Amino acid sequence: MELKRRSAAIYALLFGVWLLLTGWQVQEHLHVREQARLALVNRGADISTILGIVLRSQRHFGGFVSKEGLTNSLSQLVNQDSAELSGIALLNAAGEVVASAQTEFDVSSFSAMTNAEVWSAQTVTLVNPVDLGTNFPIILSHQEFTNGAPPLPRPPPDEATNAADMGPPPDLSTNRPPPFQGRRMRFGRPPWMSDAEYQTLLQEKGVHSFVIVMSTLPLDVAMQDDVWLRAFIVFFAGISAIVVGLAWRNVFKISELQIRLVRASELNSHLREMNLAAAGLAHETRNPLNIIRGMAQMISKSDAPADLKEKSRAIVDETDKVTVQLNEFINYSRPREVRRTKVDLNAVVTEVVRALNYDIDEKKIRVDAKIEPLSIEADEQLLRQALFNLLLNATQAVGENGQIQFSARRDGANGALLEIRDDGPGVPLEQRQEIFKPYFTTTQKGTGLGLAIVQQIVLAHGWEIQCLANEPKGALFRLSHLKLAA
């Protein structure tokens, strides 16, 4: 009982440790996922910083940004980080797209957000405000910028500029301002625009916020790998717990088996001592029985009255029955030491039949022996005793004019089978194992030890004995696994 309680505690401990490990791995996976998401958002923040630098670098006269050049820069930025960056959109104050690169999403839902992040199945959308000072960059195409613009004079050189920085002279024939390269102009309203036009343009084309779409596919792949890794850890931890549990179970069973073996050894020693004592008592009991039998025989042969002679003969008969039982008991309790020799099976069967010839002739039993010329490895005396008990059992089972048959044949390359059949009443199916137990008998004259001794001898040789039905009636005793002599 103590071992069972200890085993239950160990099983509960192993299960608890496995649950703790599983919970720890789940918690670690959630932590790794959170850190991976934070790293992805931080990379989005870095891209935001780069985007701000791009916007600052693209601002020219009046804080205007060329839409063509900005779109090209944004496309290059997206292509350089195509694994994670999916698209960029620049929004005005109303949430309308001013410029974009490789994006196909509805930005109307992000127009009122600032510094927000929205996670979906395969992307994360980051909405950031643009910190570019008080002057928001205005994104115009080349045509929109030059519409209504007068020709601009070339500014005189000063100390901060030189001829290389001034750029080419304006093209007066096309009525367009010169390119922005090298122009050092202040940010503000262009001189050809009214203040109202500039404010309207600032609201419609000015960049107030931008949306960055980051792909979560690399993150999902990394998280899937992490899940598999931790699942393997939990799985092998469970296997380890099961193996430890089975090992402890085996240790527990071995401990129980050792305890049982110790108890069985003590009981066996006690039974052996009792067996020896009983065998000694039975042996010593035969001497007084012989004396009683001898005196009864003397009385039966003397000039005593007839009734006394009859009683003395009854004493002789009863002492003979008790002597037979004592001899059977002593024979059963005797240790079986097998001394194997080469034995002619046919000769042993013939000798056993001759020994019971009186009983066979008395009941007019026909005995047939169909035995091949076989020699087996066996203890001849024990084999003769086993066959004698089997034949005696058969002669007691059959009636007058009955039939008993011996048969032996090869069984494989090195084995043999020996069978004894009779046409008696047979043995019921439920008793075919019981008849080999000591003191089990179905006849009034039987001691119940004959077949038990047969089984002892058979098992001592390493053979096997079976009681089967003999068709159409009777019993069949089969000895198998007999080993042929070389």
N, C-alpha and C positions, 0 to 999 in steps of 0.2 A: 504493500500500500504506500509505503514511503517512497519507493522508486517511482510509482505511478504519479504521485503528486509532484515529485521532482521533475519527471518527464513533462508533465503538463506545464510546469513553470518555465522550463527551458523552451518548449514550443511557443509559449506566449511571448517569451523574451525575443526569440528569433523573429516572430511575426511583428513585434513592436519595433525592432531594429530595422526590419525591411520597410515598415510604414514610415519611420522617421527618415530613412534614406530616400524613399519615394517623395515625401513632402519636401525634403531638402532639394532634390533635383528639380521639382516643379518650381520651387521658389527661385532657384538659381536660373532656370530658364526664363522666368518672368523678369528677373533682374537683367539678364543678358538682352532680352528683347527690348526692355526699356532703355538700356544703354545704347543699343543699336539704333533705336528710333531717335534718341537724343543726338547721336552722332550724325544721323541723316539730316535732322533739323539744323544742326550746326554747319553741315556742309551747305545747306540751303542758305544759311546766314552768310557764309563766306561768298557764295555766289551773289548774294544781294550786295555785299560790299564791292565785289568786282563790277556788278552792274552799275552801282553808283559811280565808280571810277570811270566806266565807259561813258556814262551820261555827262560827267564833268568834262571828259576829254573831247566830247563831240560838240560841246556848246561853242557857238561862234557869235557873230554880231547879234546883239540884242538878246542873247540867251537862247537863240534858236538852234535846233538840232536837225540835221538833214535826215529825213525819214529813210531815204535809200541807204545812206551810210550806216545809220543805226540798225536798220533791219539786217544788213549784211553782217554787222558786228555781233548782233544777237544770234544770228544763225550759226556763225562760227563758234560762239560760246556754247550753244546747244550741241553742235557736232563734236566739239572737243570733249564733252562730258555726256555722251549719248547713253552711257550705261545707266546713269541715274537721272540726269536732267532731261525732262521730256518736253518742256516748253516754257516760254516766258511771254507775259502780256503786260503792257504798260497802260494804265488807266488814267483817265482825267478825273476831275472833281465829281462828275456825274456817274462814274463807274463805267464809262464807255472805253472801248479799246482804242488806244492811240497808235500803238505799234505792237507787233507780236512776232514771235518766231516759233514755228512748228507747234502750234497749240490749237486744239480743237475742243474747247470746253466753254460752257456758259459762265461768263464772269459776272453776270448780273447778281448772283447770290453772294458775291464777294465784295461788292461795291461799298458796303457799309462797314466792312471789317478792317481792322488794322492789327498788325502783329498777331494774326490768327493762323492756325494750322488745322486743316481738315483732312482726315484720313479716310480713304476709300479702299476698295478691294485691291487695287494694283498701284495706286498713286497716293501721294500726300501733297496737298496744295498749301503753299505758304503765302500769306498776304502780308506785305510789309509797306510801311510808309516810306516815302522818299525824303531823306534829309539832305536837301541841296541848298539850304539857306532860304532866304526870303524870295528869291527869284526861281520859280519853277521852270525847268527847261520846257520850251515849246517845240514840239515836233512837227515840222512841215516838210512836205515834199518840195523839190526844187521849183516846180511850177507854182505851188502855192506861195512860196516865199518871194518869188520875183514878180508876182502879179501886182501891178501898180507901183512898182518900186522905180524912182528916178535914177538916172546915172549918177554915180558917186565920184567925186574928184579924188585924185590920188593924194593922200595926206603927205605933208612934208616930213622929211626925215628928222629925227631928233637923236638925243644921246642914247635913248633906250632902244632905238631901232637902227638898222642899217639898210643898205640897198638890197641885201639878200633876203631880209625879213619882210620887206615891203611887198614882194610878189609882183606879178605882172600888172601893167596899167589896165584901167577899166576899158571894156569894149563898148564905146559910145554908140556904135551903129546898131547894136541889139537892144540898147536901153536897159541893160542888166548890170548889176553890180559885179565887181570882180570876185573871183573865188576867195574863200575864207583863209587860205593858207597864209600864215605869217601876219594876218591882220591883228593888231592889238586894239580891240574895240571894247567899249564899256558895255555891260549888260543893261538892257532897258528897252524902252519902246523905240522902234525904228522911226526915223523922222517923217516917213511918208504915211504913217498910221496915226489916226486920232487915238486919244486915250480910251474912248469907248470901244473902238475896234480892237485895241490891244487887250483890254480887259476881257472882251468876248473871246478873243483868240486864246487868251490865257486859260479861260475856263474850258474851252472846247479842246484845245490841243496841248495844254499844259499837263505835265506828268505829275500826278498827285500820289499815286501808289502803283505798285506793280505786283503781279501774281507769278509765282514760280511753281511749276509742277515738277515734282520729283517722283521718279519711278521707284516703287517698293519691291520690284522683282528680285534684285540682288539681296535685299533684306529678307524677303520671304525664303529665298534659297538658303541663306545662312541660318535662318531660324529653323527651317526644315532639317538641315544637317544637325543643328544643335538638338532638336527634338529626337532625332534618330540616335544620336550619341547618348543622350540621357536615357532614352528608352532601353538601349543596350545595357547601360549601367544598371538600371533598375531590373532588367530581365536577368542579367547574370548575378546580380545580388540576390534575386529571388531563387535562382538555381542554387546558389551557394547556401542560402538558408535551408532549402529543401534537402540538399546533400548533407548539411550538418545535422538537420533533423533526422534524416534516415540513418546517419552514422550513430547518432545518439540512440535511436530506436534499436539499432543492431546491438549497441553496447548494453542497452536495457534488456533486450532479449537474451543476450549472452549471459548477463548477470543472473537473470531469472533461471536460465538453463543451468548455470553453474550451481545455483542454490538447489534446483531440482535434482541435479546429478548428485550433489552431496547427500541430499535426503534419500535419494534412491539408493546410493551406495550404502548408507547406514541401514536402510530397510533390507537391502540385498544381503548385507552381512548378517543382519538378524535372521532373515529367512534361511540363509545358508546354515547358520548355527542350528536353527530349528529343524531344518531338513536333516542335518547330520544326527541331531538328537532323535528325531523321529525314526530315521533309518536304523540307528542303533537300538532303539526301543523295539522296533519291528523284528530286528535280527535276534534280539534276546528273547522276544516273545515266542519264537519258533521252538526253542528248547523245551519250555513247559508244555507247549502243544504236542510236541513229539512224545513227551512222557505220558500225557493224557491219552494220546492216540494208542500208544503201546499198551497201557493198562486196559483200555477199552477192548483192544484186540485180544488180550489175554482172557478177559472175562467172557468175550464171545466164544472162545474156544474151550472154555472150561465146562465143568458139569453143572453150571449154574442153571436156574430156571429159564424157561423159554422167553418169558417177558423181559428178564434181565439181559439175556443175550440180544434181544431185539433193541433194547435201549442202548446197549453198548455199541451195536453197529450204527445206530443213529449218532452216537458221540463221535465215532470214527468219521462218518460222512461230514459232520459239521466241522470237525477239526481240519479235514482235508480242504473244505471251502475256505476256512480262515487262513490256512497255510498258503493256498493259491493267491489269495488277496495280499497277504504279506509279501510273498515273493514278487508279485507284480509291483507293489509299492516300492520295495527295495530296488527293483530293476529300474523303475521310473526315476527314483531319486539318485541313481548312480550317475556320476559325470560321464559324458560321452567323449571318449578319446578315440579319434578315427585314425586307424593305421591302414593306409591305402596300399593295396596290392593289386596285381592283375587277377581278376576273378572271371571265371567262365560262367556266364549268366545261365546258360542252359543246365549246367551241372548243379548249380544252387537250387534252381526251381525243381529239378528232379528229386533232389534230396529232401526239400521241404514237403513235396507231395508224398514222398515215401514216409516221412515222419507222421503225417496225418492220415495215413492209409486206413487205419482202423475206423476213424470217424467217417471217412469218405465211403468206405464199404458199408458201414452200418446204415447210412441214409441212401445208399445206392446212387451216389452222385457221380456224374461223368465229368472228368477233368481232362480238358484238351490244352495242349501246350504248342503254340505256333511261334516258335522263337528262332530267330536267325542265329547262326553261329557268331555270337558277339562276346567280346571280352571287355569288361569295363574296369575302371579304377574305383575300388571300394574296399571297405573293411568287411571281409567275408563273414565274420561272425555277426556283426551288426546287420549286414544285408540279409543273412539267413533269418535273424530274429524278426526283422521287419516283414519279410515275405511270409514267415510263419504266422505272424499276427494277422496279416491281411487274409491269408488263406483260411485261418481259423474263423475269422469274422465272416467270411463268405460261406463257409460250411454251416455256421450257425444261422445264417440268414435264409438259405435256400431250404426248400422242403425235400421230401423224398423224390428220387428220380430227377433231382435238379441238375443244373449244368454250371460249371465254372470253367472259364477259359483264360489262359495266360497267353499274352502276345508281346513280342518285343521287336523293334525295328529301329533302323537308323533314323536320326533326326539331324540333318545337316552333315557337314563333313566330319565333325568330331564328336557328335552327340548321339544319344539314343533315347528311346521311349520304352517304358515298360507299363503294360496295362493288365489289370485283373478285372474280369467281368463275371457277373453272376446274374441269374434270372429270378432272384428273390423279389421281395416287395419293393426294393429300392429305398432311397433316402429322400425325404421331402426337401424341397428347395431351401426352406428356412432352417433346416438342420444340417446342411452340408458343411457349414463352418463350425457348428457346435460340436459335432461328433469328434473333433480332434482335441477338445478340451478335456482335462482330467475329470474322471468320475461321471462323465456323461455317457449314459447307456440307454438303449431302447429295448434291451432284453433282460429277463429276470436273472439269468445265469451270468451275465457279463459283469466285470469289475469296473468298467469305464476307464481303464488305463491302457488297453491294448492299442487303440489308434493314437492315443497321446504319445505312447512310446514310439510308434511308427513315425509320427511327425518329428519327434526329437531326433531320431536317427537320420531322417531325410534332411532336416535342416543342418545337422552336424556335417553332412556330406556336401552341403551347398546345393542340394537338389530342390525340387518342388513337387508337392503332392496335391492332387485335386480329386474331389468327389463329384462325379457327373452322373447324368442319367444314362442308362444303358437301354437303347431302343431294341425291341419294343417294350421291355420291362427289365427291372433289375437295377443294379448299381455298377458303376465303373470307377475304379480307382486308378489314376494315371500318375506315374512317376516320370518326371521330365528333367531335362538338363543333366542326364547321366553322361559322364565323359568316357569316351572309348579309350581303351588302353592302347598305348603305342605299340 
